[in-house]
Structure formats: C-alpha cells, structure tokens
Amino acid sequence: MDLDGFWALIERSARKKKDQDERADWLTGELAKLPPAEIESFEILYYGLRDRVDTWHMWGAAVLVCSGASDDGFWYFQAWLIGQGREVFEAAVADPDSLADVPAVRALAGRDCDDWSEDEWPDWELLDYVASEAYEEVTDGDDLDDALEDRGLIFRSSPEPSDPRFDLDDLAERRRRYPRLSALFDPVPSL
C-alpha cells in the first residue's frame, strides 16, 4: 500500500459511513481483505502521518478547539485529523490555523464542549486499532506490533512533539499563532 492507497481508504470510509464507529468497522473490514504486508504498510503510513502533526504547534490548535487537550486527547485529535482526509490534513500541517475552515470544527464554535455529541468531538481513538484488528483476523491472531517490531519499527503510543514548546495556556501567544481559531474558540473576556 502506498500513500495514495492509504488516503483512498480513509476518504472512502468517510463517504461510506458517517459514524466513527462504523467507519472504523468498515476500515477494519477493508484492511482484512488485504495481505498482511499491505496492512503493515497501512500502519506504517498511519504513524508517518501522525509524526507530521505531532507538534506543539498542532497541540496548541487542539487546545483551542477542544478547550484543552491532554496527552491522550491530543493523540486522538491527531487520528481525527487524519480521518478528515488528505486535503484537510495537508492544510493543517502547513498551517494549523486552517482548521478554522473545517466545517466539523466550525460547527463546534460557540458551543460548550459539554454539549458536543460523541461523534462531534475532534478525536478518533478507534482509528488506532483498525490495522491491528484486521491483521489479527488475517493472520489468525498474530500481533501487528510484533510484526512491525521484527522489521525494526517501534511506534509510540502518546505524543512526543520535537518542535519548540510554547506555553499552551498563554492566551496572547495562542491568539498570535492561531488568529482564526482564536476568533472561533477563545473565551470571551470578562467585563
């Protein structure tokens, strides 16, 4: 599987199913039709894309959109971002503030995050498991992580940004870095 094939599967899942659980099930089923090496390639590509958005700059955008983002929250935000498709992903890699143009993000603006439905939350934990579940099915129980480790690949299970860190709670810095997202999500100053 190459990068175009990866994105084709992600984007087809969005056209076929709207609910994240259903999308994950669909992706698992599609991957289970492939040979083990193709499933391994899917996982390698997935983590390569994660690396591209595992930055403090992207984490700051997640903090704004989600009213905060723990390690797990940011980890699953990365998966959600991949699930938005190639065009949205590439735009966000180039400029995290471009998330202000994403309809799913705009739909959250001005609403208390306690009122968001599970499917509205910008996270997608289940995407982390589609390849491993398909791999176990295809190989009668083999572990995908073991297969990738045998190839010299070990993946993280939480964010580890390598770009320069900044104070994610610094309101002025967030407004400077993300003017459009700040206009949508910054708290209204008290009078």
C-alpha positions, 0 to 999 in steps of 0.5 A: 500500500502506498500513500495514495492507497492509504488516503483512498481508504480513509476518504472512502470510509468517510463517504461510506459511513458517517459514524466513527464507529462504523467507519472504523468497522468498515476500515477494519473490514477493508484492511482484512481483505488485504495481505498482511504486508499491505496492512503493515504498510497501512500502519506504517503510513498511519504513524508517518502521518501522525509524526507530521502533526505531532507538534506543539504547534498542532497541540496548541490548535487542539487546545483551542478547539477542544478547550484543552487537550491532554496527552491522550486527547491530543493523540486522538485529535491527531487520528481525527485529523487524519480521518478528515482526509488528505486535503484537510490534513495537508492544510493543517500541517502547513498551517494549523490555523486552517482548521478554522475552515473545517466545517466539523470544527466550525460547527463546534464554535460557540458551543460548550464542549459539554454539549458536543455529541460523541461523534462531534468531538475532534478525536478518533481513538478507534482509528488506532486499532483498525490495522491491528484488528484486521491483521489479527483476523488475517493472520489468525491472531498474530500481533501487528506490533510484533510484526512491525517490531521484527522489521525494526519499527517501534511506534509510540503510543502518546505524543512526543512533539520535537518542535519548540514548546510554547506555553499552551495556556498563554492566551496572547501567544495562542491568539498570535499563532492561531488568529482564526481559531482564536476568533472561533474558540477563545473565551470571551473576556470578562467585563 
